[in-house]
């Protein structure tokens, strides 16, 4: 279990590095910074996202849950921007680049997970 956890974070670091290499609005200095960004994204998603979701609950109720996906997406983008502000080695220019980065990161990470699972 611990080995899978470590491998998952190593894959996340590679995914952050690859995704940032594709996008001109996102910069990562090196793999170490990408790994730290991946860990901070995971921590922020665990700790901050539930709080932001709770704050967004009135909007979710007002829209009868129709905009739940949009609200969750905005929270993910805000978390990426937060991590970018906390780190000097991981920078995202603005909301649009954070949104694109979040989408591509999930795609890159998904395929890296599949490739690693296929190899091992």
Jmol script that loads the backbone (N, CA, C; Angstrom):
load data "model"
ATOM      1  N   UNK A   1       0.826  -1.195   0.000  1.00  0.00           N
ATOM      2  CA  UNK A   1       0.000   0.000   0.000  1.00  0.00           C
ATOM      3  C   UNK A   1       0.867   1.255   0.000  1.00  0.00           C
ATOM      4  N   UNK A   2       1.880   1.300   0.873  1.00  0.00           N
ATOM      5  CA  UNK A   2       2.763   2.457   0.914  1.00  0.00           C
ATOM      6  C   UNK A   2       3.504   2.624  -0.396  1.00  0.00           C
ATOM      7  N   UNK A   3       3.862   1.503  -1.021  1.00  0.00           N
ATOM      8  CA  UNK A   3       4.578   1.562  -2.287  1.00  0.00           C
ATOM      9  C   UNK A   3       3.689   2.189  -3.361  1.00  0.00           C
ATOM     10  N   UNK A   4       2.403   1.810  -3.399  1.00  0.00           N
ATOM     11  CA  UNK A   4       1.478   2.393  -4.365  1.00  0.00           C
ATOM     12  C   UNK A   4       1.328   3.886  -4.130  1.00  0.00           C
ATOM     13  N   UNK A   5       1.301   4.298  -2.871  1.00  0.00           N
ATOM     14  CA  UNK A   5       1.179   5.697  -2.501  1.00  0.00           C
ATOM     15  C   UNK A   5       2.375   6.495  -3.031  1.00  0.00           C
ATOM     16  N   UNK A   6       3.568   5.974  -2.832  1.00  0.00           N
ATOM     17  CA  UNK A   6       4.789   6.642  -3.290  1.00  0.00           C
ATOM     18  C   UNK A   6       4.828   6.685  -4.814  1.00  0.00           C
ATOM     19  N   UNK A   7       4.511   5.576  -5.444  1.00  0.00           N
ATOM     20  CA  UNK A   7       4.497   5.515  -6.910  1.00  0.00           C
ATOM     21  C   UNK A   7       3.486   6.511  -7.468  1.00  0.00           C
ATOM     22  N   UNK A   8       2.339   6.616  -6.827  1.00  0.00           N
ATOM     23  CA  UNK A   8       1.309   7.551  -7.281  1.00  0.00           C
ATOM     24  C   UNK A   8       1.833   8.991  -7.231  1.00  0.00           C
ATOM     25  N   UNK A   9       2.527   9.374  -6.163  1.00  0.00           N
ATOM     26  CA  UNK A   9       3.056  10.735  -6.077  1.00  0.00           C
ATOM     27  C   UNK A   9       4.188  10.963  -7.074  1.00  0.00           C
ATOM     28  N   UNK A  10       4.992   9.940  -7.333  1.00  0.00           N
ATOM     29  CA  UNK A  10       6.033  10.071  -8.352  1.00  0.00           C
ATOM     30  C   UNK A  10       5.402  10.284  -9.726  1.00  0.00           C
ATOM     31  N   UNK A  11       4.336   9.554 -10.007  1.00  0.00           N
ATOM     32  CA  UNK A  11       3.614   9.726 -11.274  1.00  0.00           C
ATOM     33  C   UNK A  11       2.986  11.118 -11.341  1.00  0.00           C
ATOM     34  N   UNK A  12       2.418  11.574 -10.228  1.00  0.00           N
ATOM     35  CA  UNK A  12       1.833  12.914 -10.199  1.00  0.00           C
ATOM     36  C   UNK A  12       2.897  13.977 -10.486  1.00  0.00           C
ATOM     37  N   UNK A  13       4.090  13.794  -9.945  1.00  0.00           N
ATOM     38  CA  UNK A  13       5.179  14.731 -10.203  1.00  0.00           C
ATOM     39  C   UNK A  13       5.549  14.773 -11.674  1.00  0.00           C
ATOM     40  N   UNK A  14       5.636  13.612 -12.296  1.00  0.00           N
ATOM     41  CA  UNK A  14       5.923  13.545 -13.731  1.00  0.00           C
ATOM     42  C   UNK A  14       4.793  14.201 -14.521  1.00  0.00           C
ATOM     43  N   UNK A  15       3.555  13.950 -14.115  1.00  0.00           N
ATOM     44  CA  UNK A  15       2.395  14.536 -14.801  1.00  0.00           C
ATOM     45  C   UNK A  15       2.424  16.060 -14.704  1.00  0.00           C
ATOM     46  N   UNK A  16       2.753  16.592 -13.529  1.00  0.00           N
ATOM     47  CA  UNK A  16       2.850  18.051 -13.362  1.00  0.00           C
ATOM     48  C   UNK A  16       3.949  18.596 -14.274  1.00  0.00           C
ATOM     49  N   UNK A  17       5.094  17.937 -14.309  1.00  0.00           N
ATOM     50  CA  UNK A  17       6.219  18.383 -15.131  1.00  0.00           C
ATOM     51  C   UNK A  17       5.867  18.345 -16.618  1.00  0.00           C
ATOM     52  N   UNK A  18       5.275  17.242 -17.072  1.00  0.00           N
ATOM     53  CA  UNK A  18       4.903  17.118 -18.486  1.00  0.00           C
ATOM     54  C   UNK A  18       3.835  18.128 -18.884  1.00  0.00           C
ATOM     55  N   UNK A  19       2.831  18.285 -18.040  1.00  0.00           N
ATOM     56  CA  UNK A  19       1.748  19.215 -18.353  1.00  0.00           C
ATOM     57  C   UNK A  19       2.273  20.641 -18.410  1.00  0.00           C
ATOM     58  N   UNK A  20       3.137  21.002 -17.483  1.00  0.00           N
ATOM     59  CA  UNK A  20       3.711  22.346 -17.494  1.00  0.00           C
ATOM     60  C   UNK A  20       4.587  22.568 -18.725  1.00  0.00           C
ATOM     61  N   UNK A  21       5.250  21.516 -19.198  1.00  0.00           N
ATOM     62  CA  UNK A  21       6.096  21.634 -20.392  1.00  0.00           C
ATOM     63  C   UNK A  21       5.259  21.921 -21.638  1.00  0.00           C
ATOM     64  N   UNK A  22       4.021  21.460 -21.640  1.00  0.00           N
ATOM     65  CA  UNK A  22       3.129  21.654 -22.786  1.00  0.00           C
ATOM     66  C   UNK A  22       2.559  23.073 -22.809  1.00  0.00           C
ATOM     67  N   UNK A  23       2.299  23.628 -21.637  1.00  0.00           N
ATOM     68  CA  UNK A  23       1.584  24.899 -21.537  1.00  0.00           C
ATOM     69  C   UNK A  23       2.531  26.074 -21.302  1.00  0.00           C
ATOM     70  N   UNK A  24       2.454  27.111 -22.131  1.00  0.00           N
ATOM     71  CA  UNK A  24       3.320  28.269 -21.932  1.00  0.00           C
ATOM     72  C   UNK A  24       2.940  29.121 -20.714  1.00  0.00           C
ATOM     73  N   UNK A  25       1.722  28.986 -20.222  1.00  0.00           N
ATOM     74  CA  UNK A  25       1.271  29.765 -19.079  1.00  0.00           C
ATOM     75  C   UNK A  25       1.577  29.138 -17.733  1.00  0.00           C
ATOM     76  N   UNK A  26       2.244  27.978 -17.747  1.00  0.00           N
ATOM     77  CA  UNK A  26       2.579  27.268 -16.514  1.00  0.00           C
ATOM     78  C   UNK A  26       4.065  26.922 -16.557  1.00  0.00           C
ATOM     79  N   UNK A  27       4.769  27.241 -15.467  1.00  0.00           N
ATOM     80  CA  UNK A  27       6.192  26.917 -15.410  1.00  0.00           C
ATOM     81  C   UNK A  27       6.511  26.136 -14.139  1.00  0.00           C
ATOM     82  N   UNK A  28       7.368  25.135 -14.304  1.00  0.00           N
ATOM     83  CA  UNK A  28       7.902  24.356 -13.188  1.00  0.00           C
ATOM     84  C   UNK A  28       9.406  24.313 -13.391  1.00  0.00           C
ATOM     85  N   UNK A  29      10.165  24.676 -12.357  1.00  0.00           N
ATOM     86  CA  UNK A  29      11.619  24.762 -12.487  1.00  0.00           C
ATOM     87  C   UNK A  29      12.269  23.406 -12.736  1.00  0.00           C
ATOM     88  N   UNK A  30      11.847  22.376 -11.980  1.00  0.00           N
ATOM     89  CA  UNK A  30      12.468  21.063 -12.112  1.00  0.00           C
ATOM     90  C   UNK A  30      11.533  19.999 -11.536  1.00  0.00           C
ATOM     91  N   UNK A  31      11.990  18.748 -11.595  1.00  0.00           N
ATOM     92  CA  UNK A  31      11.147  17.646 -11.117  1.00  0.00           C
ATOM     93  C   UNK A  31      10.877  17.738  -9.623  1.00  0.00           C
ATOM     94  N   UNK A  32      11.838  18.197  -8.856  1.00  0.00           N
ATOM     95  CA  UNK A  32      11.634  18.355  -7.411  1.00  0.00           C
ATOM     96  C   UNK A  32      10.489  19.316  -7.113  1.00  0.00           C
ATOM     97  N   UNK A  33      10.459  20.435  -7.829  1.00  0.00           N
ATOM     98  CA  UNK A  33       9.362  21.383  -7.650  1.00  0.00           C
ATOM     99  C   UNK A  33       8.039  20.797  -8.133  1.00  0.00           C
ATOM    100  N   UNK A  34       8.090  20.006  -9.201  1.00  0.00           N
ATOM    101  CA  UNK A  34       6.877  19.355  -9.690  1.00  0.00           C
ATOM    102  C   UNK A  34       6.337  18.375  -8.656  1.00  0.00           C
ATOM    103  N   UNK A  35       7.239  17.658  -8.004  1.00  0.00           N
ATOM    104  CA  UNK A  35       6.836  16.708  -6.971  1.00  0.00           C
ATOM    105  C   UNK A  35       6.238  17.431  -5.763  1.00  0.00           C
ATOM    106  N   UNK A  36       6.858  18.533  -5.361  1.00  0.00           N
ATOM    107  CA  UNK A  36       6.318  19.325  -4.252  1.00  0.00           C
ATOM    108  C   UNK A  36       4.952  19.885  -4.622  1.00  0.00           C
ATOM    109  N   UNK A  37       4.814  20.360  -5.861  1.00  0.00           N
ATOM    110  CA  UNK A  37       3.518  20.883  -6.318  1.00  0.00           C
ATOM    111  C   UNK A  37       2.460  19.786  -6.282  1.00  0.00           C
ATOM    112  N   UNK A  38       2.827  18.578  -6.699  1.00  0.00           N
ATOM    113  CA  UNK A  38       1.885  17.462  -6.677  1.00  0.00           C
ATOM    114  C   UNK A  38       1.435  17.149  -5.255  1.00  0.00           C
ATOM    115  N   UNK A  39       2.378  17.161  -4.329  1.00  0.00           N
ATOM    116  CA  UNK A  39       2.046  16.894  -2.923  1.00  0.00           C
ATOM    117  C   UNK A  39       1.160  18.009  -2.371  1.00  0.00           C
ATOM    118  N   UNK A  40       1.506  19.264  -2.661  1.00  0.00           N
ATOM    119  CA  UNK A  40       0.688  20.383  -2.180  1.00  0.00           C
ATOM    120  C   UNK A  40      -0.709  20.372  -2.793  1.00  0.00           C
ATOM    121  N   UNK A  41      -0.808  19.997  -4.062  1.00  0.00           N
ATOM    122  CA  UNK A  41      -2.131  19.877  -4.694  1.00  0.00           C
ATOM    123  C   UNK A  41      -2.964  18.805  -3.994  1.00  0.00           C
ATOM    124  N   UNK A  42      -2.328  17.688  -3.668  1.00  0.00           N
ATOM    125  CA  UNK A  42      -3.040  16.608  -2.969  1.00  0.00           C
ATOM    126  C   UNK A  42      -3.489  17.062  -1.576  1.00  0.00           C
ATOM    127  N   UNK A  43      -2.604  17.746  -0.856  1.00  0.00           N
ATOM    128  CA  UNK A  43      -2.958  18.226   0.484  1.00  0.00           C
ATOM    129  C   UNK A  43      -4.072  19.261   0.409  1.00  0.00           C
ATOM    130  N   UNK A  44      -3.946  20.195  -0.537  1.00  0.00           N
ATOM    131  CA  UNK A  44      -4.974  21.232  -0.680  1.00  0.00           C
ATOM    132  C   UNK A  44      -6.312  20.624  -1.079  1.00  0.00           C
ATOM    133  N   UNK A  45      -6.278  19.620  -1.946  1.00  0.00           N
ATOM    134  CA  UNK A  45      -7.530  18.953  -2.338  1.00  0.00           C
ATOM    135  C   UNK A  45      -8.152  18.219  -1.159  1.00  0.00           C
ATOM    136  N   UNK A  46      -7.326  17.749  -0.246  1.00  0.00           N
ATOM    137  CA  UNK A  46      -7.829  17.036   0.922  1.00  0.00           C
ATOM    138  C   UNK A  46      -8.349  17.988   1.994  1.00  0.00           C
ATOM    139  N   UNK A  47      -7.663  19.103   2.201  1.00  0.00           N
ATOM    140  CA  UNK A  47      -8.006  19.997   3.300  1.00  0.00           C
ATOM    141  C   UNK A  47      -8.843  21.213   2.881  1.00  0.00           C
ATOM    142  N   UNK A  48      -8.469  21.858   1.792  1.00  0.00           N
ATOM    143  CA  UNK A  48      -9.099  23.118   1.402  1.00  0.00           C
ATOM    144  C   UNK A  48     -10.363  22.893   0.572  1.00  0.00           C
ATOM    145  N   UNK A  49     -10.341  21.930  -0.328  1.00  0.00           N
ATOM    146  CA  UNK A  49     -11.491  21.707  -1.212  1.00  0.00           C
ATOM    147  C   UNK A  49     -12.788  21.448  -0.448  1.00  0.00           C
ATOM    148  N   UNK A  50     -12.785  20.621   0.608  1.00  0.00           N
ATOM    149  CA  UNK A  50     -14.040  20.429   1.345  1.00  0.00           C
ATOM    150  C   UNK A  50     -14.561  21.718   1.977  1.00  0.00           C
ATOM    151  N   UNK A  51     -13.658  22.568   2.455  1.00  0.00           N
ATOM    152  CA  UNK A  51     -14.084  23.846   3.038  1.00  0.00           C
ATOM    153  C   UNK A  51     -14.693  24.762   1.980  1.00  0.00           C
ATOM    154  N   UNK A  52     -14.047  24.826   0.821  1.00  0.00           N
ATOM    155  CA  UNK A  52     -14.592  25.642  -0.262  1.00  0.00           C
ATOM    156  C   UNK A  52     -15.911  25.076  -0.773  1.00  0.00           C
ATOM    157  N   UNK A  53     -16.020  23.754  -0.800  1.00  0.00           N
ATOM    158  CA  UNK A  53     -17.286  23.128  -1.208  1.00  0.00           C
ATOM    159  C   UNK A  53     -18.395  23.464  -0.230  1.00  0.00           C
ATOM    160  N   UNK A  54     -18.063  23.505   1.040  1.00  0.00           N
ATOM    161  CA  UNK A  54     -19.043  23.871   2.057  1.00  0.00           C
ATOM    162  C   UNK A  54     -19.483  25.331   1.888  1.00  0.00           C
ATOM    163  N   UNK A  55     -18.534  26.202   1.603  1.00  0.00           N
ATOM    164  CA  UNK A  55     -18.867  27.602   1.356  1.00  0.00           C
ATOM    165  C   UNK A  55     -19.718  27.774   0.095  1.00  0.00           C
ATOM    166  N   UNK A  56     -19.498  26.901  -0.890  1.00  0.00           N
ATOM    167  CA  UNK A  56     -20.241  26.980  -2.153  1.00  0.00           C
ATOM    168  C   UNK A  56     -21.595  26.272  -2.077  1.00  0.00           C
ATOM    169  N   UNK A  57     -21.866  25.610  -0.968  1.00  0.00           N
ATOM    170  CA  UNK A  57     -23.116  24.858  -0.829  1.00  0.00           C
ATOM    171  C   UNK A  57     -24.372  25.689  -1.093  1.00  0.00           C
ATOM    172  N   UNK A  58     -24.469  26.929  -0.615  1.00  0.00           N
ATOM    173  CA  UNK A  58     -25.672  27.715  -0.915  1.00  0.00           C
ATOM    174  C   UNK A  58     -25.904  27.893  -2.425  1.00  0.00           C
ATOM    175  N   UNK A  59     -24.825  28.088  -3.191  1.00  0.00           N
ATOM    176  CA  UNK A  59     -24.973  28.213  -4.648  1.00  0.00           C
ATOM    177  C   UNK A  59     -25.425  26.895  -5.258  1.00  0.00           C
ATOM    178  N   UNK A  60     -24.917  25.814  -4.709  1.00  0.00           N
ATOM    179  CA  UNK A  60     -25.308  24.485  -5.168  1.00  0.00           C
ATOM    180  C   UNK A  60     -26.796  24.249  -4.906  1.00  0.00           C
ATOM    181  N   UNK A  61     -27.257  24.634  -3.747  1.00  0.00           N
ATOM    182  CA  UNK A  61     -28.670  24.469  -3.388  1.00  0.00           C
ATOM    183  C   UNK A  61     -29.535  25.391  -4.237  1.00  0.00           C
ATOM    184  N   UNK A  62     -29.083  26.628  -4.415  1.00  0.00           N
ATOM    185  CA  UNK A  62     -29.835  27.598  -5.214  1.00  0.00           C
ATOM    186  C   UNK A  62     -30.053  27.122  -6.648  1.00  0.00           C
ATOM    187  N   UNK A  63     -29.055  26.450  -7.198  1.00  0.00           N
ATOM    188  CA  UNK A  63     -29.158  25.977  -8.575  1.00  0.00           C
ATOM    189  C   UNK A  63     -29.651  24.536  -8.655  1.00  0.00           C
ATOM    190  N   UNK A  64     -30.102  24.003  -7.513  1.00  0.00           N
ATOM    191  CA  UNK A  64     -30.602  22.620  -7.437  1.00  0.00           C
ATOM    192  C   UNK A  64     -29.564  21.600  -7.911  1.00  0.00           C
ATOM    193  N   UNK A  65     -28.299  21.928  -7.701  1.00  0.00           N
ATOM    194  CA  UNK A  65     -27.224  21.006  -8.055  1.00  0.00           C
ATOM    195  C   UNK A  65     -26.850  21.011  -9.522  1.00  0.00           C
ATOM    196  N   UNK A  66     -27.540  21.826 -10.313  1.00  0.00           N
ATOM    197  CA  UNK A  66     -27.271  21.847 -11.749  1.00  0.00           C
ATOM    198  C   UNK A  66     -25.848  22.324 -12.032  1.00  0.00           C
ATOM    199  N   UNK A  67     -25.370  23.273 -11.243  1.00  0.00           N
ATOM    200  CA  UNK A  67     -24.031  23.821 -11.454  1.00  0.00           C
ATOM    201  C   UNK A  67     -22.969  23.186 -10.556  1.00  0.00           C
ATOM    202  N   UNK A  68     -23.281  22.039  -9.984  1.00  0.00           N
ATOM    203  CA  UNK A  68     -22.336  21.392  -9.068  1.00  0.00           C
ATOM    204  C   UNK A  68     -20.993  21.118  -9.746  1.00  0.00           C
ATOM    205  N   UNK A  69     -21.015  20.618 -10.946  1.00  0.00           N
ATOM    206  CA  UNK A  69     -19.775  20.326 -11.673  1.00  0.00           C
ATOM    207  C   UNK A  69     -18.967  21.577 -11.947  1.00  0.00           C
ATOM    208  N   UNK A  70     -19.652  22.660 -12.285  1.00  0.00           N
ATOM    209  CA  UNK A  70     -18.968  23.931 -12.541  1.00  0.00           C
ATOM    210  C   UNK A  70     -18.340  24.457 -11.257  1.00  0.00           C
ATOM    211  N   UNK A  71     -19.092  24.374 -10.167  1.00  0.00           N
ATOM    212  CA  UNK A  71     -18.572  24.830  -8.875  1.00  0.00           C
ATOM    213  C   UNK A  71     -17.351  24.004  -8.467  1.00  0.00           C
ATOM    214  N   UNK A  72     -17.413  22.696  -8.638  1.00  0.00           N
ATOM    215  CA  UNK A  72     -16.278  21.828  -8.303  1.00  0.00           C
ATOM    216  C   UNK A  72     -15.070  22.152  -9.182  1.00  0.00           C
ATOM    217  N   UNK A  73     -15.318  22.438 -10.447  1.00  0.00           N
ATOM    218  CA  UNK A  73     -14.242  22.791 -11.369  1.00  0.00           C
ATOM    219  C   UNK A  73     -13.581  24.106 -10.949  1.00  0.00           C
ATOM    220  N   UNK A  74     -14.375  25.103 -10.572  1.00  0.00           N
ATOM    221  CA  UNK A  74     -13.841  26.386 -10.124  1.00  0.00           C
ATOM    222  C   UNK A  74     -13.004  26.198  -8.855  1.00  0.00           C
ATOM    223  N   UNK A  75     -13.459  25.340  -7.960  1.00  0.00           N
ATOM    224  CA  UNK A  75     -12.692  25.060  -6.740  1.00  0.00           C
ATOM    225  C   UNK A  75     -11.349  24.426  -7.089  1.00  0.00           C
ATOM    226  N   UNK A  76     -11.334  23.497  -8.035  1.00  0.00           N
ATOM    227  CA  UNK A  76     -10.078  22.881  -8.462  1.00  0.00           C
ATOM    228  C   UNK A  76      -9.112  23.915  -9.046  1.00  0.00           C
ATOM    229  N   UNK A  77      -9.646  24.822  -9.848  1.00  0.00           N
ATOM    230  CA  UNK A  77      -8.811  25.871 -10.440  1.00  0.00           C
ATOM    231  C   UNK A  77      -8.260  26.788  -9.350  1.00  0.00           C
ATOM    232  N   UNK A  78      -9.088  27.134  -8.379  1.00  0.00           N
ATOM    233  CA  UNK A  78      -8.629  27.992  -7.276  1.00  0.00           C
ATOM    234  C   UNK A  78      -7.531  27.308  -6.459  1.00  0.00           C
ATOM    235  N   UNK A  79      -7.635  26.003  -6.300  1.00  0.00           N
ATOM    236  CA  UNK A  79      -6.607  25.259  -5.564  1.00  0.00           C
ATOM    237  C   UNK A  79      -5.281  25.269  -6.332  1.00  0.00           C
ATOM    238  N   UNK A  80      -5.351  25.127  -7.641  1.00  0.00           N
ATOM    239  CA  UNK A  80      -4.132  25.200  -8.463  1.00  0.00           C
ATOM    240  C   UNK A  80      -3.497  26.583  -8.321  1.00  0.00           C
ATOM    241  N   UNK A  81      -4.312  27.628  -8.363  1.00  0.00           N
ATOM    242  CA  UNK A  81      -3.793  28.984  -8.195  1.00  0.00           C
ATOM    243  C   UNK A  81      -3.194  29.187  -6.799  1.00  0.00           C
ATOM    244  N   UNK A  82      -3.829  28.607  -5.785  1.00  0.00           N
ATOM    245  CA  UNK A  82      -3.316  28.698  -4.418  1.00  0.00           C
ATOM    246  C   UNK A  82      -1.931  28.065  -4.309  1.00  0.00           C
ATOM    247  N   UNK A  83      -1.781  26.860  -4.847  1.00  0.00           N
ATOM    248  CA  UNK A  83      -0.484  26.176  -4.804  1.00  0.00           C
ATOM    249  C   UNK A  83       0.554  26.974  -5.585  1.00  0.00           C
ATOM    250  N   UNK A  84       0.139  27.567  -6.693  1.00  0.00           N
ATOM    251  CA  UNK A  84       1.045  28.397  -7.479  1.00  0.00           C
ATOM    252  C   UNK A  84       1.542  29.594  -6.668  1.00  0.00           C
ATOM    253  N   UNK A  85       0.678  30.161  -5.855  1.00  0.00           N
ATOM    254  CA  UNK A  85       1.064  31.317  -5.029  1.00  0.00           C
ATOM    255  C   UNK A  85       1.956  30.902  -3.846  1.00  0.00           C
ATOM    256  N   UNK A  86       1.809  29.670  -3.395  1.00  0.00           N
ATOM    257  CA  UNK A  86       2.598  29.184  -2.263  1.00  0.00           C
ATOM    258  C   UNK A  86       4.018  28.781  -2.654  1.00  0.00           C
ATOM    259  N   UNK A  87       4.231  28.486  -3.927  1.00  0.00           N
ATOM    260  CA  UNK A  87       5.529  27.979  -4.386  1.00  0.00           C
ATOM    261  C   UNK A  87       6.184  28.942  -5.364  1.00  0.00           C
ATOM    262  N   UNK A  88       7.500  29.056  -5.264  1.00  0.00           N
ATOM    263  CA  UNK A  88       8.205  29.875  -6.253  1.00  0.00           C
ATOM    264  C   UNK A  88       8.610  29.047  -7.477  1.00  0.00           C
ATOM    265  N   UNK A  89       8.722  27.736  -7.325  1.00  0.00           N
ATOM    266  CA  UNK A  89       9.145  26.874  -8.429  1.00  0.00           C
ATOM    267  C   UNK A  89       8.009  26.355  -9.285  1.00  0.00           C
ATOM    268  N   UNK A  90       6.783  26.727  -8.969  1.00  0.00           N
ATOM    269  CA  UNK A  90       5.596  26.323  -9.737  1.00  0.00           C
ATOM    270  C   UNK A  90       4.731  27.561  -9.906  1.00  0.00           C
ATOM    271  N   UNK A  91       4.635  28.058 -11.132  1.00  0.00           N
ATOM    272  CA  UNK A  91       3.894  29.288 -11.383  1.00  0.00           C
ATOM    273  C   UNK A  91       2.847  29.093 -12.473  1.00  0.00           C
ATOM    274  N   UNK A  92       1.662  29.604 -12.203  1.00  0.00           N
ATOM    275  CA  UNK A  92       0.571  29.595 -13.170  1.00  0.00           C
ATOM    276  C   UNK A  92       0.183  31.050 -13.393  1.00  0.00           C
ATOM    277  N   UNK A  93       0.115  31.480 -14.656  1.00  0.00           N
ATOM    278  CA  UNK A  93      -0.088  32.902 -14.961  1.00  0.00           C
ATOM    279  C   UNK A  93      -1.445  33.434 -14.504  1.00  0.00           C
ATOM    280  N   UNK A  94      -2.522  32.704 -14.789  1.00  0.00           N
ATOM    281  CA  UNK A  94      -3.845  33.233 -14.459  1.00  0.00           C
ATOM    282  C   UNK A  94      -4.877  32.110 -14.391  1.00  0.00           C
ATOM    283  N   UNK A  95      -6.132  32.500 -14.192  1.00  0.00           N
ATOM    284  CA  UNK A  95      -7.229  31.549 -14.029  1.00  0.00           C
ATOM    285  C   UNK A  95      -7.376  30.641 -15.252  1.00  0.00           C
ATOM    286  N   UNK A  96      -7.270  31.215 -16.441  1.00  0.00           N
ATOM    287  CA  UNK A  96      -7.428  30.422 -17.665  1.00  0.00           C
ATOM    288  C   UNK A  96      -6.360  29.337 -17.770  1.00  0.00           C
ATOM    289  N   UNK A  97      -5.101  29.714 -17.518  1.00  0.00           N
ATOM    290  CA  UNK A  97      -4.021  28.717 -17.577  1.00  0.00           C
ATOM    291  C   UNK A  97      -4.189  27.664 -16.494  1.00  0.00           C
ATOM    292  N   UNK A  98      -4.686  28.062 -15.323  1.00  0.00           N
ATOM    293  CA  UNK A  98      -4.933  27.092 -14.249  1.00  0.00           C
ATOM    294  C   UNK A  98      -6.030  26.117 -14.658  1.00  0.00           C
ATOM    295  N   UNK A  99      -7.054  26.618 -15.337  1.00  0.00           N
ATOM    296  CA  UNK A  99      -8.148  25.751 -15.795  1.00  0.00           C
ATOM    297  C   UNK A  99      -7.644  24.746 -16.832  1.00  0.00           C
ATOM    298  N   UNK A 100      -6.869  25.236 -17.788  1.00  0.00           N
ATOM    299  CA  UNK A 100      -6.314  24.345 -18.819  1.00  0.00           C
ATOM    300  C   UNK A 100      -5.352  23.347 -18.186  1.00  0.00           C
ATOM    301  N   UNK A 101      -4.511  23.833 -17.277  1.00  0.00           N
ATOM    302  CA  UNK A 101      -3.560  22.962 -16.588  1.00  0.00           C
ATOM    303  C   UNK A 101      -4.292  21.857 -15.823  1.00  0.00           C
ATOM    304  N   UNK A 102      -5.343  22.219 -15.086  1.00  0.00           N
ATOM    305  CA  UNK A 102      -6.101  21.226 -14.317  1.00  0.00           C
ATOM    306  C   UNK A 102      -6.690  20.142 -15.194  1.00  0.00           C
ATOM    307  N   UNK A 103      -7.257  20.546 -16.329  1.00  0.00           N
ATOM    308  CA  UNK A 103      -7.842  19.570 -17.246  1.00  0.00           C
ATOM    309  C   UNK A 103      -6.768  18.656 -17.834  1.00  0.00           C
ATOM    310  N   UNK A 104      -5.703  19.264 -18.376  1.00  0.00           N
ATOM    311  CA  UNK A 104      -4.643  18.453 -18.989  1.00  0.00           C
ATOM    312  C   UNK A 104      -3.911  17.589 -17.971  1.00  0.00           C
ATOM    313  N   UNK A 105      -3.745  18.106 -16.759  1.00  0.00           N
ATOM    314  CA  UNK A 105      -3.083  17.324 -15.713  1.00  0.00           C
ATOM    315  C   UNK A 105      -3.845  16.036 -15.435  1.00  0.00           C
ATOM    316  N   UNK A 106      -5.152  16.121 -15.364  1.00  0.00           N
ATOM    317  CA  UNK A 106      -5.935  14.913 -15.102  1.00  0.00           C
ATOM    318  C   UNK A 106      -5.815  13.929 -16.256  1.00  0.00           C
ATOM    319  N   UNK A 107      -5.763  14.418 -17.486  1.00  0.00           N
ATOM    320  CA  UNK A 107      -5.612  13.532 -18.654  1.00  0.00           C
ATOM    321  C   UNK A 107      -4.233  12.881 -18.654  1.00  0.00           C
ATOM    322  N   UNK A 108      -3.191  13.682 -18.453  1.00  0.00           N
ATOM    323  CA  UNK A 108      -1.815  13.155 -18.458  1.00  0.00           C
ATOM    324  C   UNK A 108      -1.627  12.149 -17.329  1.00  0.00           C
ATOM    325  N   UNK A 109      -2.123  12.481 -16.151  1.00  0.00           N
ATOM    326  CA  UNK A 109      -1.985  11.567 -15.017  1.00  0.00           C
ATOM    327  C   UNK A 109      -2.723  10.252 -15.263  1.00  0.00           C
ATOM    328  N   UNK A 110      -3.905  10.329 -15.860  1.00  0.00           N
ATOM    329  CA  UNK A 110      -4.682   9.127 -16.173  1.00  0.00           C
ATOM    330  C   UNK A 110      -3.877   8.200 -17.091  1.00  0.00           C
ATOM    331  N   UNK A 111      -3.322   8.755 -18.173  1.00  0.00           N
ATOM    332  CA  UNK A 111      -2.588   7.911 -19.114  1.00  0.00           C
ATOM    333  C   UNK A 111      -1.259   7.412 -18.529  1.00  0.00           C
ATOM    334  N   UNK A 112      -0.594   8.215 -17.721  1.00  0.00           N
ATOM    335  CA  UNK A 112       0.619   7.728 -17.062  1.00  0.00           C
ATOM    336  C   UNK A 112       0.303   6.568 -16.123  1.00  0.00           C
ATOM    337  N   UNK A 113      -0.808   6.678 -15.373  1.00  0.00           N
ATOM    338  CA  UNK A 113      -1.233   5.574 -14.498  1.00  0.00           C
ATOM    339  C   UNK A 113      -1.485   4.308 -15.308  1.00  0.00           C
ATOM    340  N   UNK A 114      -2.151   4.452 -16.458  1.00  0.00           N
ATOM    341  CA  UNK A 114      -2.443   3.284 -17.307  1.00  0.00           C
ATOM    342  C   UNK A 114      -1.165   2.664 -17.851  1.00  0.00           C
ATOM    343  N   UNK A 115      -0.223   3.509 -18.268  1.00  0.00           N
ATOM    344  CA  UNK A 115       1.043   3.002 -18.807  1.00  0.00           C
ATOM    345  C   UNK A 115       1.822   2.255 -17.727  1.00  0.00           C
ATOM    346  N   UNK A 116       1.911   2.833 -16.536  1.00  0.00           N
ATOM    347  CA  UNK A 116       2.631   2.185 -15.439  1.00  0.00           C
ATOM    348  C   UNK A 116       1.949   0.869 -15.056  1.00  0.00           C
ATOM    349  N   UNK A 117       0.625   0.862 -15.014  1.00  0.00           N
ATOM    350  CA  UNK A 117      -0.106  -0.378 -14.694  1.00  0.00           C
ATOM    351  C   UNK A 117       0.132  -1.432 -15.768  1.00  0.00           C
ATOM    352  N   UNK A 118       0.231  -1.030 -17.013  1.00  0.00           N
ATOM    353  CA  UNK A 118       0.457  -1.960 -18.113  1.00  0.00           C
ATOM    354  C   UNK A 118       1.872  -2.542 -18.036  1.00  0.00           C
ATOM    355  N   UNK A 119       2.853  -1.711 -17.668  1.00  0.00           N
ATOM    356  CA  UNK A 119       4.235  -2.166 -17.566  1.00  0.00           C
ATOM    357  C   UNK A 119       4.423  -3.120 -16.391  1.00  0.00           C
ATOM    358  N   UNK A 120       3.826  -2.780 -15.263  1.00  0.00           N
ATOM    359  CA  UNK A 120       4.008  -3.592 -14.062  1.00  0.00           C
ATOM    360  C   UNK A 120       2.789  -4.429 -13.849  1.00  0.00           C
TER     361      UNK A 120
END
end "model"
wireframe off; spacefill off
backbone 0.3
color backbone group
